[in-house]
């Protein structure tokens, strides 16, 4: 019989995202092959360039303010990006934390 899995995110190790200084990721689950449910922290002023995912992606802003695609998103904002749609750039206006559900592989990023 399958069992529920619990993860105490307060004791898990955040990982630096080396291509994007000022960002850290906390993996939570892999809902589909190459997919990801994760928390992402960005220091104020951090930029993640325009990118594309070959899958749908869902994002919820937990805290702080982030600008994406020219729109300012504060805590409580949710957005959906369909597969193969321009995503970003993402700029942390303040320190920000988001939770992301990506239903497939990462995709390609433009150069900073």
ChimeraX attribute file (.defattr): number of C-alpha atoms within 10 A of each C-alpha:
attribute: neighborCount
match mode: 1-to-1
recipient: residues
	/A:1	2
	/A:2	4
	/A:3	5
	/A:4	4
	/A:5	5
	/A:6	7
	/A:7	9
	/A:8	7
	/A:9	12
	/A:10	7
	/A:11	7
	/A:12	11
	/A:13	11
	/A:14	16
	/A:15	13
	/A:16	15
	/A:17	14
	/A:18	9
	/A:19	11
	/A:20	14
	/A:21	13
	/A:22	18
	/A:23	23
	/A:24	19
	/A:25	18
	/A:26	17
	/A:27	18
	/A:28	18
	/A:29	12
	/A:30	15
	/A:31	13
	/A:32	12
	/A:33	9
	/A:34	11
	/A:35	18
	/A:36	20
	/A:37	20
	/A:38	18
	/A:39	21
	/A:40	21
	/A:41	25
	/A:42	26
	/A:43	18
	/A:44	17
	/A:45	14
	/A:46	20
	/A:47	22
	/A:48	22
	/A:49	18
	/A:50	17
	/A:51	18
	/A:52	20
	/A:53	21
	/A:54	16
	/A:55	17
	/A:56	18
	/A:57	22
	/A:58	15
	/A:59	18
	/A:60	19
	/A:61	21
	/A:62	18
	/A:63	18
	/A:64	20
	/A:65	22
	/A:66	27
	/A:67	17
	/A:68	19
	/A:69	12
	/A:70	11
	/A:71	10
	/A:72	14
	/A:73	19
	/A:74	18
	/A:75	15
	/A:76	12
	/A:77	15
	/A:78	15
	/A:79	12
	/A:80	13
	/A:81	17
	/A:82	14
	/A:83	17
	/A:84	13
	/A:85	14
	/A:86	13
	/A:87	20
	/A:88	19
	/A:89	17
	/A:90	21
	/A:91	23
	/A:92	24
	/A:93	19
	/A:94	17
	/A:95	18
	/A:96	23
	/A:97	23
	/A:98	22
	/A:99	21
	/A:100	21
	/A:101	20
	/A:102	24
	/A:103	21
	/A:104	19
	/A:105	15
	/A:106	16
	/A:107	12
	/A:108	12
	/A:109	16
	/A:110	10
	/A:111	9
	/A:112	10
